[in-house]
Amino acid sequence: MIVAPYVDESLLEVISGVAESISSVQFLSSNPKGDLKLEARKFRDQYSDLSLHVRKTTKFNGRCIITNESTCHHIGDSIKGAGGKVFMISEVEDSENRQALIEQIEESWKQATSVE
């Protein structure tokens, strides 16, 4: 799951690099941009074995990535800017904080509005 305030089709380009090795992606965003809905449909057609879902919420302003439902990374800046500028990503190592964050994100996901 990727949580970021602004998500657009450029993030799909980033995901396409690993699409063959993952089974699902979830984007949780407060402000999906551009033609994300259309581009997500095209992405699903191209990577039909990959489950892709986008939801909108105002519960988060920060950025993080959760992998395997148990590993959580905090991201210091825009994901789409990764690699082009100095970029910071840190693993949330404290188990209590990590679990609390994952639970809050999962709850926000359940309450979020689908952008599909």
Biopython code that builds the backbone (N, CA, C, O; Angstrom):
import numpy as np
from Bio.PDB.StructureBuilder import StructureBuilder

atoms = [
    (1, "MET", "N", (0.849, -1.172, 0.000)),
    (1, "MET", "CA", (0.000, 0.000, 0.000)),
    (1, "MET", "C", (0.891, 1.231, 0.000)),
    (1, "MET", "O", (1.892, 1.298, 0.714)),
    (2, "ILE", "N", (0.507, 2.196, -0.813)),
    (2, "ILE", "CA", (1.217, 3.461, -0.861)),
    (2, "ILE", "C", (0.262, 4.545, -0.390)),
    (2, "ILE", "O", (-0.833, 4.706, -0.930)),
    (3, "VAL", "N", (0.688, 5.279, 0.616)),
    (3, "VAL", "CA", (-0.094, 6.387, 1.155)),
    (3, "VAL", "C", (0.646, 7.662, 0.809)),
    (3, "VAL", "O", (1.809, 7.836, 1.175)),
    (4, "ALA", "N", (-0.035, 8.559, 0.100)),
    (4, "ALA", "CA", (0.582, 9.823, -0.294)),
    (4, "ALA", "C", (-0.516, 10.841, -0.565)),
    (4, "ALA", "O", (-1.567, 10.493, -1.104)),
    (5, "PRO", "N", (-0.280, 12.101, -0.194)),
    (5, "PRO", "CA", (-1.332, 13.098, -0.406)),
    (5, "PRO", "C", (-1.657, 13.317, -1.878)),
    (5, "PRO", "O", (-2.820, 13.512, -2.232)),
    (6, "TYR", "N", (-0.655, 13.287, -2.727)),
    (6, "TYR", "CA", (-0.870, 13.496, -4.157)),
    (6, "TYR", "C", (-0.396, 12.268, -4.921)),
    (6, "TYR", "O", (0.773, 11.890, -4.850)),
    (7, "VAL", "N", (-1.309, 11.655, -5.646)),
    (7, "VAL", "CA", (-0.992, 10.488, -6.453)),
    (7, "VAL", "C", (-1.486, 10.771, -7.865)),
    (7, "VAL", "O", (-2.630, 11.182, -8.059)),
    (8, "ASP", "N", (-0.627, 10.551, -8.843)),
    (8, "ASP", "CA", (-1.048, 10.684, -10.228)),
    (8, "ASP", "C", (-0.501, 9.518, -11.042)),
    (8, "ASP", "O", (0.101, 8.590, -10.501)),
    (9, "GLU", "N", (-0.721, 9.584, -12.344)),
    (9, "GLU", "CA", (-0.333, 8.456, -13.205)),
    (9, "GLU", "C", (1.165, 8.197, -13.219)),
    (9, "GLU", "O", (1.584, 7.101, -13.593)),
    (10, "SER", "N", (1.984, 9.161, -12.825)),
    (10, "SER", "CA", (3.438, 8.929, -12.807)),
    (10, "SER", "C", (3.814, 7.832, -11.805)),
    (10, "SER", "O", (4.821, 7.147, -11.985)),
    (11, "LEU", "N", (3.021, 7.667, -10.765)),
    (11, "LEU", "CA", (3.291, 6.605, -9.797)),
    (11, "LEU", "C", (3.052, 5.231, -10.426)),
    (11, "LEU", "O", (3.691, 4.250, -10.045)),
    (12, "LEU", "N", (2.145, 5.167, -11.373)),
    (12, "LEU", "CA", (1.920, 3.907, -12.087)),
    (12, "LEU", "C", (3.151, 3.517, -12.899)),
    (12, "LEU", "O", (3.448, 2.332, -13.052)),
    (13, "GLU", "N", (3.863, 4.509, -13.415)),
    (13, "GLU", "CA", (5.103, 4.231, -14.143)),
    (13, "GLU", "C", (6.137, 3.612, -13.206)),
    (13, "GLU", "O", (6.846, 2.678, -13.584)),
    (14, "VAL", "N", (6.218, 4.134, -11.990)),
    (14, "VAL", "CA", (7.144, 3.587, -10.999)),
    (14, "VAL", "C", (6.763, 2.142, -10.675)),
    (14, "VAL", "O", (7.628, 1.267, -10.625)),
    (15, "ILE", "N", (5.492, 1.893, -10.458)),
    (15, "ILE", "CA", (5.000, 0.552, -10.114)),
    (15, "ILE", "C", (5.215, -0.429, -11.273)),
    (15, "ILE", "O", (5.454, -1.615, -11.044)),
    (16, "SER", "N", (5.133, 0.056, -12.499)),
    (16, "SER", "CA", (5.284, -0.855, -13.653)),
    (16, "SER", "C", (6.643, -1.550, -13.648)),
    (16, "SER", "O", (6.781, -2.640, -14.204)),
    (17, "GLY", "N", (7.638, -0.937, -13.031)),
    (17, "GLY", "CA", (8.963, -1.560, -12.956)),
    (17, "GLY", "C", (9.009, -2.807, -12.093)),
    (17, "GLY", "O", (9.909, -3.635, -12.240)),
    (18, "VAL", "N", (8.047, -2.947, -11.197)),
    (18, "VAL", "CA", (8.013, -4.131, -10.326)),
    (18, "VAL", "C", (6.703, -4.909, -10.463)),
    (18, "VAL", "O", (6.447, -5.842, -9.702)),
    (19, "ALA", "N", (5.888, -4.525, -11.423)),
    (19, "ALA", "CA", (4.545, -5.108, -11.559)),
    (19, "ALA", "C", (4.554, -6.620, -11.729)),
    (19, "ALA", "O", (3.622, -7.296, -11.292)),
    (20, "GLU", "N", (5.578, -7.153, -12.348)),
    (20, "GLU", "CA", (5.644, -8.600, -12.579)),
    (20, "GLU", "C", (5.932, -9.379, -11.294)),
    (20, "GLU", "O", (5.690, -10.584, -11.230)),
    (21, "SER", "N", (6.444, -8.698, -10.282)),
    (21, "SER", "CA", (6.847, -9.405, -9.059)),
    (21, "SER", "C", (5.919, -9.169, -7.871)),
    (21, "SER", "O", (6.192, -9.653, -6.773)),
    (22, "ILE", "N", (4.822, -8.430, -8.073)),
    (22, "ILE", "CA", (3.882, -8.177, -6.980)),
    (22, "ILE", "C", (2.474, -8.580, -7.413)),
    (22, "ILE", "O", (2.182, -8.670, -8.606)),
    (23, "SER", "N", (1.613, -8.820, -6.433)),
    (23, "SER", "CA", (0.258, -9.255, -6.770)),
    (23, "SER", "C", (-0.793, -8.173, -6.575)),
    (23, "SER", "O", (-1.868, -8.238, -7.171)),
    (24, "SER", "N", (-0.488, -7.163, -5.733)),
    (24, "SER", "CA", (-1.485, -6.116, -5.533)),
    (24, "SER", "C", (-0.828, -4.801, -5.116)),
    (24, "SER", "O", (0.253, -4.774, -4.527)),
    (25, "VAL", "N", (-1.526, -3.714, -5.445)),
    (25, "VAL", "CA", (-1.100, -2.363, -5.067)),
    (25, "VAL", "C", (-2.337, -1.594, -4.656)),
    (25, "VAL", "O", (-3.378, -1.661, -5.309)),
    (26, "GLN", "N", (-2.206, -0.867, -3.568)),
    (26, "GLN", "CA", (-3.279, 0.010, -3.116)),
    (26, "GLN", "C", (-2.694, 1.404, -2.953)),
    (26, "GLN", "O", (-1.639, 1.571, -2.341)),
    (27, "PHE", "N", (-3.381, 2.410, -3.504)),
    (27, "PHE", "CA", (-3.012, 3.803, -3.317)),
    (27, "PHE", "C", (-4.064, 4.446, -2.429)),
    (27, "PHE", "O", (-5.259, 4.363, -2.711)),
    (28, "LEU", "N", (-3.618, 5.086, -1.355)),
    (28, "LEU", "CA", (-4.505, 5.826, -0.470)),
    (28, "LEU", "C", (-4.050, 7.277, -0.512)),
    (28, "LEU", "O", (-2.936, 7.594, -0.093)),
    (29, "SER", "N", (-4.906, 8.157, -1.014)),
    (29, "SER", "CA", (-4.493, 9.530, -1.279)),
    (29, "SER", "C", (-5.588, 10.516, -0.907)),
    (29, "SER", "O", (-6.777, 10.205, -0.985)),
    (30, "SER", "N", (-5.172, 11.700, -0.505)),
    (30, "SER", "CA", (-6.157, 12.749, -0.236)),
    (30, "SER", "C", (-6.482, 13.527, -1.501)),
    (30, "SER", "O", (-7.505, 14.209, -1.564)),
    (31, "ASN", "N", (-5.621, 13.431, -2.507)),
    (31, "ASN", "CA", (-5.806, 14.240, -3.697)),
    (31, "ASN", "C", (-5.297, 13.531, -4.953)),
    (31, "ASN", "O", (-4.250, 13.902, -5.483)),
    (32, "PRO", "N", (-6.023, 12.512, -5.439)),
    (32, "PRO", "CA", (-5.619, 11.872, -6.691)),
    (32, "PRO", "C", (-5.662, 12.908, -7.815)),
    (32, "PRO", "O", (-6.631, 13.658, -7.932)),
    (33, "LYS", "N", (-4.626, 12.950, -8.631)),
    (33, "LYS", "CA", (-4.488, 13.992, -9.646)),
    (33, "LYS", "C", (-4.636, 13.450, -11.066)),
    (33, "LYS", "O", (-4.544, 12.248, -11.313)),
    (34, "GLY", "N", (-4.867, 14.384, -11.987)),
    (34, "GLY", "CA", (-4.872, 14.078, -13.410)),
    (34, "GLY", "C", (-5.886, 13.024, -13.791)),
    (34, "GLY", "O", (-6.975, 12.949, -13.223)),
    (35, "ASP", "N", (-5.513, 12.220, -14.751)),
    (35, "ASP", "CA", (-6.378, 11.156, -15.253)),
    (35, "ASP", "C", (-6.058, 9.828, -14.588)),
    (35, "ASP", "O", (-5.976, 8.798, -15.257)),
    (36, "LEU", "N", (-5.877, 9.850, -13.282)),
    (36, "LEU", "CA", (-5.492, 8.630, -12.578)),
    (36, "LEU", "C", (-6.509, 7.514, -12.792)),
    (36, "LEU", "O", (-6.133, 6.354, -12.958)),
    (37, "LYS", "N", (-7.772, 7.853, -12.787)),
    (37, "LYS", "CA", (-8.811, 6.844, -12.961)),
    (37, "LYS", "C", (-8.660, 6.140, -14.317)),
    (37, "LYS", "O", (-8.691, 4.911, -14.386)),
    (38, "LEU", "N", (-8.501, 6.907, -15.375)),
    (38, "LEU", "CA", (-8.327, 6.352, -16.711)),
    (38, "LEU", "C", (-7.019, 5.575, -16.825)),
    (38, "LEU", "O", (-6.992, 4.467, -17.361)),
    (39, "GLU", "N", (-5.934, 6.162, -16.319)),
    (39, "GLU", "CA", (-4.634, 5.511, -16.401)),
    (39, "GLU", "C", (-4.597, 4.229, -15.576)),
    (39, "GLU", "O", (-3.922, 3.270, -15.951)),
    (40, "ALA", "N", (-5.317, 4.207, -14.456)),
    (40, "ALA", "CA", (-5.391, 2.987, -13.639)),
    (40, "ALA", "C", (-6.094, 1.874, -14.408)),
    (40, "ALA", "O", (-5.702, 0.711, -14.315)),
    (41, "ARG", "N", (-7.129, 2.223, -15.164)),
    (41, "ARG", "CA", (-7.811, 1.222, -15.993)),
    (41, "ARG", "C", (-6.853, 0.645, -17.043)),
    (41, "ARG", "O", (-6.806, -0.568, -17.250)),
    (42, "LYS", "N", (-6.099, 1.516, -17.694)),
    (42, "LYS", "CA", (-5.126, 1.071, -18.695)),
    (42, "LYS", "C", (-4.065, 0.177, -18.053)),
    (42, "LYS", "O", (-3.658, -0.838, -18.619)),
    (43, "PHE", "N", (-3.630, 0.575, -16.863)),
    (43, "PHE", "CA", (-2.622, -0.201, -16.138)),
    (43, "PHE", "C", (-3.155, -1.590, -15.824)),
    (43, "PHE", "O", (-2.443, -2.580, -15.993)),
    (44, "ARG", "N", (-4.410, -1.675, -15.364)),
    (44, "ARG", "CA", (-5.023, -2.972, -15.060)),
    (44, "ARG", "C", (-5.113, -3.847, -16.307)),
    (44, "ARG", "O", (-4.917, -5.060, -16.240)),
    (45, "ASP", "N", (-5.410, -3.219, -17.446)),
    (45, "ASP", "CA", (-5.473, -3.991, -18.704)),
    (45, "ASP", "C", (-4.109, -4.558, -19.066)),
    (45, "ASP", "O", (-4.000, -5.694, -19.528)),
    (46, "GLN", "N", (-3.071, -3.758, -18.851)),
    (46, "GLN", "CA", (-1.721, -4.192, -19.204)),
    (46, "GLN", "C", (-1.185, -5.241, -18.234)),
    (46, "GLN", "O", (-0.507, -6.184, -18.644)),
    (47, "TYR", "N", (-1.490, -5.074, -16.951)),
    (47, "TYR", "CA", (-1.003, -5.992, -15.906)),
    (47, "TYR", "C", (-2.206, -6.678, -15.264)),
    (47, "TYR", "O", (-2.529, -6.424, -14.103)),
    (48, "SER", "N", (-2.853, -7.531, -16.012)),
    (48, "SER", "CA", (-4.120, -8.124, -15.578)),
    (48, "SER", "C", (-3.975, -9.039, -14.363)),
    (48, "SER", "O", (-4.965, -9.304, -13.682)),
    (49, "ASP", "N", (-2.774, -9.527, -14.077)),
    (49, "ASP", "CA", (-2.570, -10.377, -12.905)),
    (49, "ASP", "C", (-2.379, -9.564, -11.624)),
    (49, "ASP", "O", (-2.346, -10.127, -10.530)),
    (50, "LEU", "N", (-2.255, -8.255, -11.756)),
    (50, "LEU", "CA", (-2.007, -7.371, -10.625)),
    (50, "LEU", "C", (-3.300, -6.694, -10.199)),
    (50, "LEU", "O", (-4.012, -6.130, -11.030)),
    (51, "SER", "N", (-3.600, -6.750, -8.929)),
    (51, "SER", "CA", (-4.766, -6.065, -8.382)),
    (51, "SER", "C", (-4.366, -4.635, -8.008)),
    (51, "SER", "O", (-3.447, -4.435, -7.214)),
    (52, "LEU", "N", (-5.055, -3.642, -8.580)),
    (52, "LEU", "CA", (-4.765, -2.239, -8.317)),
    (52, "LEU", "C", (-6.031, -1.535, -7.852)),
    (52, "LEU", "O", (-7.061, -1.577, -8.526)),
    (53, "HIS", "N", (-5.947, -0.883, -6.688)),
    (53, "HIS", "CA", (-7.096, -0.160, -6.149)),
    (53, "HIS", "C", (-6.639, 1.209, -5.657)),
    (53, "HIS", "O", (-5.558, 1.355, -5.086)),
    (54, "VAL", "N", (-7.488, 2.206, -5.891)),
    (54, "VAL", "CA", (-7.204, 3.584, -5.480)),
    (54, "VAL", "C", (-8.372, 4.086, -4.651)),
    (54, "VAL", "O", (-9.530, 3.973, -5.050)),
    (55, "ARG", "N", (-8.049, 4.648, -3.484)),
    (55, "ARG", "CA", (-9.078, 5.234, -2.635)),
    (55, "ARG", "C", (-8.638, 6.607, -2.139)),
    (55, "ARG", "O", (-7.452, 6.928, -2.061)),
    (56, "LYS", "N", (-9.645, 7.391, -1.812)),
    (56, "LYS", "CA", (-9.407, 8.769, -1.382)),
    (56, "LYS", "C", (-9.814, 8.944, 0.078)),
    (56, "LYS", "O", (-10.871, 8.483, 0.507)),
    (57, "THR", "N", (-8.936, 9.631, 0.837)),
    (57, "THR", "CA", (-9.203, 9.929, 2.238)),
    (57, "THR", "C", (-8.517, 11.240, 2.609)),
    (57, "THR", "O", (-7.548, 11.651, 1.970)),
    (58, "THR", "N", (-9.023, 11.873, 3.627)),
    (58, "THR", "CA", (-8.362, 13.088, 4.131)),
    (58, "THR", "C", (-7.673, 12.811, 5.462)),
    (58, "THR", "O", (-7.270, 13.746, 6.154)),
    (59, "LYS", "N", (-7.537, 11.562, 5.823)),
    (59, "LYS", "CA", (-6.973, 11.179, 7.120)),
    (59, "LYS", "C", (-5.452, 11.282, 7.187)),
    (59, "LYS", "O", (-4.888, 11.349, 8.280)),
    (60, "PHE", "N", (-4.771, 11.297, 6.021)),
    (60, "PHE", "CA", (-3.312, 11.299, 6.018)),
    (60, "PHE", "C", (-2.772, 12.430, 5.162)),
    (60, "PHE", "O", (-3.319, 12.745, 4.105)),
    (61, "ASN", "N", (-1.696, 13.033, 5.631)),
    (61, "ASN", "CA", (-0.989, 14.027, 4.838)),
    (61, "ASN", "C", (0.451, 13.576, 4.598)),
    (61, "ASN", "O", (1.132, 14.112, 3.724)),
    (62, "GLY", "N", (0.906, 12.612, 5.357)),
    (62, "GLY", "CA", (2.261, 12.100, 5.203)),
    (62, "GLY", "C", (2.331, 11.050, 4.114)),
    (62, "GLY", "O", (1.335, 10.738, 3.461)),
    (63, "ARG", "N", (3.525, 10.512, 3.932)),
    (63, "ARG", "CA", (3.749, 9.504, 2.906)),
    (63, "ARG", "C", (4.376, 8.262, 3.531)),
    (63, "ARG", "O", (5.307, 8.355, 4.331)),
    (64, "CYS", "N", (3.855, 7.106, 3.155)),
    (64, "CYS", "CA", (4.470, 5.874, 3.616)),
    (64, "CYS", "C", (4.130, 4.739, 2.672)),
    (64, "CYS", "O", (3.206, 4.824, 1.862)),
    (65, "ILE", "N", (4.896, 3.685, 2.798)),
    (65, "ILE", "CA", (4.684, 2.472, 2.010)),
    (65, "ILE", "C", (4.631, 1.301, 2.983)),
    (65, "ILE", "O", (5.487, 1.159, 3.856)),
    (66, "ILE", "N", (3.614, 0.470, 2.815)),
    (66, "ILE", "CA", (3.499, -0.751, 3.615)),
    (66, "ILE", "C", (3.659, -1.924, 2.657)),
    (66, "ILE", "O", (2.968, -2.006, 1.642)),
    (67, "THR", "N", (4.572, -2.829, 2.985)),
    (67, "THR", "CA", (4.763, -4.027, 2.172)),
    (67, "THR", "C", (4.505, -5.258, 3.031)),
    (67, "THR", "O", (4.807, -5.283, 4.225)),
    (68, "ASN", "N", (3.951, -6.254, 2.404)),
    (68, "ASN", "CA", (3.676, -7.538, 3.071)),
    (68, "ASN", "C", (2.859, -7.378, 4.342)),
    (68, "ASN", "O", (2.956, -8.209, 5.245)),
    (69, "GLU", "N", (2.064, -6.337, 4.427)),
    (69, "GLU", "CA", (1.173, -6.058, 5.554)),
    (69, "GLU", "C", (1.885, -5.945, 6.895)),
    (69, "GLU", "O", (1.240, -5.971, 7.944)),
    (70, "SER", "N", (3.226, -5.818, 6.870)),
    (70, "SER", "CA", (3.938, -5.777, 8.146)),
    (70, "SER", "C", (5.154, -4.855, 8.171)),
    (70, "SER", "O", (5.624, -4.489, 9.248)),
    (71, "THR", "N", (5.662, -4.481, 7.023)),
    (71, "THR", "CA", (6.816, -3.597, 6.964)),
    (71, "THR", "C", (6.335, -2.219, 6.545)),
    (71, "THR", "O", (5.566, -2.081, 5.594)),
    (72, "CYS", "N", (6.788, -1.213, 7.255)),
    (72, "CYS", "CA", (6.321, 0.144, 6.989)),
    (72, "CYS", "C", (7.518, 1.078, 6.832)),
    (72, "CYS", "O", (8.442, 1.070, 7.646)),
    (73, "HIS", "N", (7.483, 1.878, 5.778)),
    (73, "HIS", "CA", (8.521, 2.875, 5.534)),
    (73, "HIS", "C", (7.884, 4.259, 5.467)),
    (73, "HIS", "O", (6.863, 4.448, 4.806)),
    (74, "HIS", "N", (8.483, 5.207, 6.142)),
    (74, "HIS", "CA", (8.068, 6.606, 6.074)),
    (74, "HIS", "C", (8.886, 7.272, 4.980)),
    (74, "HIS", "O", (10.092, 7.045, 4.876)),
    (75, "ILE", "N", (8.238, 8.088, 4.170)),
    (75, "ILE", "CA", (8.905, 8.752, 3.054)),
    (75, "ILE", "C", (8.886, 10.249, 3.316)),
    (75, "ILE", "O", (7.843, 10.820, 3.635)),
    (76, "GLY", "N", (10.046, 10.880, 3.178)),
    (76, "GLY", "CA", (10.190, 12.285, 3.522)),
    (76, "GLY", "C", (9.757, 13.269, 2.471)),
    (76, "GLY", "O", (9.613, 14.452, 2.779)),
    (77, "ASP", "N", (9.538, 12.837, 1.225)),
    (77, "ASP", "CA", (9.178, 13.767, 0.171)),
    (77, "ASP", "C", (8.343, 13.039, -0.873)),
    (77, "ASP", "O", (8.052, 11.852, -0.725)),
    (78, "SER", "N", (7.967, 13.736, -1.908)),
    (78, "SER", "CA", (7.132, 13.183, -2.956)),
    (78, "SER", "C", (7.732, 11.912, -3.545)),
    (78, "SER", "O", (8.920, 11.868, -3.864)),
    (79, "ILE", "N", (6.919, 10.897, -3.684)),
    (79, "ILE", "CA", (7.375, 9.627, -4.245)),
    (79, "ILE", "C", (7.758, 9.802, -5.706)),
    (79, "ILE", "O", (8.739, 9.218, -6.166)),
    (80, "LYS", "N", (6.986, 10.606, -6.440)),
    (80, "LYS", "CA", (7.291, 10.740, -7.862)),
    (80, "LYS", "C", (8.602, 11.482, -8.101)),
    (80, "LYS", "O", (9.152, 11.416, -9.200)),
    (81, "GLY", "N", (9.114, 12.187, -7.092)),
    (81, "GLY", "CA", (10.394, 12.866, -7.216)),
    (81, "GLY", "C", (11.579, 11.991, -6.848)),
    (81, "GLY", "O", (12.727, 12.425, -6.944)),
    (82, "ALA", "N", (11.311, 10.767, -6.428)),
    (82, "ALA", "CA", (12.385, 9.863, -6.005)),
    (82, "ALA", "C", (13.379, 9.641, -7.127)),
    (82, "ALA", "O", (13.007, 9.393, -8.274)),
    (83, "GLY", "N", (14.637, 9.734, -6.776)),
    (83, "GLY", "CA", (15.688, 9.501, -7.745)),
    (83, "GLY", "C", (16.146, 10.760, -8.456)),
    (83, "GLY", "O", (17.260, 10.803, -8.979)),
    (84, "GLY", "N", (15.309, 11.784, -8.484)),
    (84, "GLY", "CA", (15.678, 13.014, -9.154)),
    (84, "GLY", "C", (16.287, 14.042, -8.221)),
    (84, "GLY", "O", (16.980, 14.958, -8.664)),
    (85, "LYS", "N", (16.032, 13.894, -6.945)),
    (85, "LYS", "CA", (16.524, 14.817, -5.925)),
    (85, "LYS", "C", (16.932, 13.996, -4.708)),
    (85, "LYS", "O", (16.733, 12.782, -4.664)),
    (86, "VAL", "N", (17.500, 14.673, -3.735)),
    (86, "VAL", "CA", (17.808, 13.996, -2.473)),
    (86, "VAL", "C", (16.486, 13.476, -1.915)),
    (86, "VAL", "O", (15.479, 14.184, -1.917)),
    (87, "PHE", "N", (16.499, 12.257, -1.447)),
    (87, "PHE", "CA", (15.269, 11.576, -1.074)),
    (87, "PHE", "C", (15.512, 10.759, 0.183)),
    (87, "PHE", "O", (16.535, 10.082, 0.296)),
    (88, "MET", "N", (14.585, 10.815, 1.128)),
    (88, "MET", "CA", (14.749, 10.098, 2.380)),
    (88, "MET", "C", (13.601, 9.108, 2.560)),
    (88, "MET", "O", (12.429, 9.456, 2.417)),
    (89, "ILE", "N", (13.966, 7.868, 2.877)),
    (89, "ILE", "CA", (12.982, 6.844, 3.214)),
    (89, "ILE", "C", (13.524, 6.091, 4.427)),
    (89, "ILE", "O", (14.680, 5.668, 4.440)),
    (90, "SER", "N", (12.683, 5.930, 5.438)),
    (90, "SER", "CA", (13.116, 5.314, 6.690)),
    (90, "SER", "C", (12.141, 4.222, 7.096)),
    (90, "SER", "O", (10.926, 4.402, 7.020)),
    (91, "GLU", "N", (12.675, 3.101, 7.523)),
    (91, "GLU", "CA", (11.814, 2.038, 8.017)),
    (91, "GLU", "C", (11.338, 2.386, 9.421)),
    (91, "GLU", "O", (12.116, 2.844, 10.258)),
    (92, "VAL", "N", (10.053, 2.163, 9.666)),
    (92, "VAL", "CA", (9.504, 2.337, 11.008)),
    (92, "VAL", "C", (9.829, 1.053, 11.757)),
    (92, "VAL", "O", (9.182, 0.025, 11.558)),
    (93, "GLU", "N", (10.837, 1.122, 12.617)),
    (93, "GLU", "CA", (11.340, -0.081, 13.269)),
    (93, "GLU", "C", (10.654, -0.399, 14.590)),
    (93, "GLU", "O", (10.522, -1.569, 14.951)),
    (94, "ASP", "N", (10.219, 0.617, 15.311)),
    (94, "ASP", "CA", (9.555, 0.391, 16.589)),
    (94, "ASP", "C", (8.240, -0.357, 16.346)),
    (94, "ASP", "O", (7.348, 0.145, 15.663)),
    (95, "SER", "N", (8.134, -1.549, 16.908)),
    (95, "SER", "CA", (6.986, -2.417, 16.605)),
    (95, "SER", "C", (5.648, -1.817, 17.029)),
    (95, "SER", "O", (4.656, -1.983, 16.319)),
    (96, "GLU", "N", (5.596, -1.132, 18.155)),
    (96, "GLU", "CA", (4.329, -0.534, 18.599)),
    (96, "GLU", "C", (3.904, 0.598, 17.676)),
    (96, "GLU", "O", (2.739, 0.676, 17.286)),
    (97, "ASN", "N", (4.835, 1.472, 17.325)),
    (97, "ASN", "CA", (4.508, 2.565, 16.406)),
    (97, "ASN", "C", (4.141, 2.038, 15.020)),
    (97, "ASN", "O", (3.200, 2.523, 14.393)),
    (98, "ARG", "N", (4.884, 1.051, 14.555)),
    (98, "ARG", "CA", (4.612, 0.469, 13.243)),
    (98, "ARG", "C", (3.214, -0.140, 13.216)),
    (98, "ARG", "O", (2.445, 0.107, 12.287)),
    (99, "GLN", "N", (2.888, -0.923, 14.220)),
    (99, "GLN", "CA", (1.579, -1.571, 14.263)),
    (99, "GLN", "C", (0.454, -0.557, 14.367)),
    (99, "GLN", "O", (-0.582, -0.716, 13.722)),
    (100, "ALA", "N", (0.641, 0.482, 15.169)),
    (100, "ALA", "CA", (-0.376, 1.529, 15.306)),
    (100, "ALA", "C", (-0.594, 2.247, 13.975)),
    (100, "ALA", "O", (-1.732, 2.529, 13.600)),
    (101, "LEU", "N", (0.483, 2.538, 13.270)),
    (101, "LEU", "CA", (0.377, 3.216, 11.982)),
    (101, "LEU", "C", (-0.320, 2.322, 10.955)),
    (101, "LEU", "O", (-1.206, 2.778, 10.232)),
    (102, "ILE", "N", (0.072, 1.076, 10.893)),
    (102, "ILE", "CA", (-0.550, 0.147, 9.941)),
    (102, "ILE", "C", (-2.042, -0.010, 10.243)),
    (102, "ILE", "O", (-2.859, -0.019, 9.322)),
    (103, "GLU", "N", (-2.399, -0.132, 11.507)),
    (103, "GLU", "CA", (-3.817, -0.260, 11.872)),
    (103, "GLU", "C", (-4.608, 0.980, 11.483)),
    (103, "GLU", "O", (-5.735, 0.867, 10.999)),
    (104, "GLN", "N", (-4.033, 2.167, 11.686)),
    (104, "GLN", "CA", (-4.711, 3.400, 11.316)),
    (104, "GLN", "C", (-4.886, 3.501, 9.804)),
    (104, "GLN", "O", (-5.936, 3.931, 9.325)),
    (105, "ILE", "N", (-3.870, 3.110, 9.062)),
    (105, "ILE", "CA", (-3.960, 3.137, 7.596)),
    (105, "ILE", "C", (-5.014, 2.137, 7.117)),
    (105, "ILE", "O", (-5.813, 2.456, 6.237)),
    (106, "GLU", "N", (-5.020, 0.947, 7.680)),
    (106, "GLU", "CA", (-6.017, -0.059, 7.292)),
    (106, "GLU", "C", (-7.435, 0.425, 7.597)),
    (106, "GLU", "O", (-8.345, 0.219, 6.794)),
    (107, "GLU", "N", (-7.627, 1.058, 8.733)),
    (107, "GLU", "CA", (-8.944, 1.593, 9.087)),
    (107, "GLU", "C", (-9.339, 2.723, 8.135)),
    (107, "GLU", "O", (-10.490, 2.802, 7.705)),
    (108, "SER", "N", (-8.401, 3.580, 7.813)),
    (108, "SER", "CA", (-8.665, 4.665, 6.859)),
    (108, "SER", "C", (-9.003, 4.108, 5.484)),
    (108, "SER", "O", (-9.850, 4.660, 4.783)),
    (109, "TRP", "N", (-8.348, 3.019, 5.091)),
    (109, "TRP", "CA", (-8.626, 2.373, 3.820)),
    (109, "TRP", "C", (-10.080, 1.905, 3.775)),
    (109, "TRP", "O", (-10.778, 2.117, 2.783)),
    (110, "LYS", "N", (-10.522, 1.277, 4.842)),
    (110, "LYS", "CA", (-11.900, 0.775, 4.898)),
    (110, "LYS", "C", (-12.911, 1.905, 4.763)),
    (110, "LYS", "O", (-13.967, 1.717, 4.159)),
    (111, "GLN", "N", (-12.608, 3.066, 5.311)),
    (111, "GLN", "CA", (-13.534, 4.195, 5.300)),
    (111, "GLN", "C", (-13.381, 5.091, 4.070)),
    (111, "GLN", "O", (-14.224, 5.954, 3.823)),
    (112, "ALA", "N", (-12.325, 4.893, 3.309)),
    (112, "ALA", "CA", (-12.029, 5.771, 2.168)),
    (112, "ALA", "C", (-12.994, 5.536, 1.000)),
    (112, "ALA", "O", (-13.637, 4.491, 0.902)),
    (113, "THR", "N", (-13.071, 6.518, 0.139)),
    (113, "THR", "CA", (-13.923, 6.466, -1.047)),
    (113, "THR", "C", (-13.147, 5.898, -2.230)),
    (113, "THR", "O", (-12.016, 6.309, -2.491)),
    (114, "SER", "N", (-13.747, 4.968, -2.935)),
    (114, "SER", "CA", (-13.108, 4.377, -4.103)),
    (114, "SER", "C", (-13.001, 5.397, -5.237)),
    (114, "SER", "O", (-13.906, 6.203, -5.454)),
    (115, "VAL", "N", (-11.881, 5.343, -5.954)),
    (115, "VAL", "CA", (-11.650, 6.243, -7.088)),
    (115, "VAL", "C", (-11.599, 5.397, -8.358)),
    (115, "VAL", "O", (-10.857, 5.731, -9.282)),
    (116, "GLU", "N", (-12.349, 4.337, -8.425)),
    (116, "GLU", "CA", (-12.232, 3.404, -9.551)),
    (116, "GLU", "C", (-13.314, 3.609, -10.564)),
    (116, "GLU", "O", (-13.358, 2.904, -11.573)),
]
sb = StructureBuilder()
sb.init_structure("model")
sb.init_model(0)
sb.init_chain("A")
sb.init_seg("    ")
for serial, (resi, resn, name, xyz) in enumerate(atoms, 1):
    if name == "N":
        sb.init_residue(resn, " ", resi, " ")
    sb.init_atom(name, np.array(xyz, "f"), 0.0, 1.0, " ", f" {name:<3s}", serial, name[0])
structure = sb.get_structure()
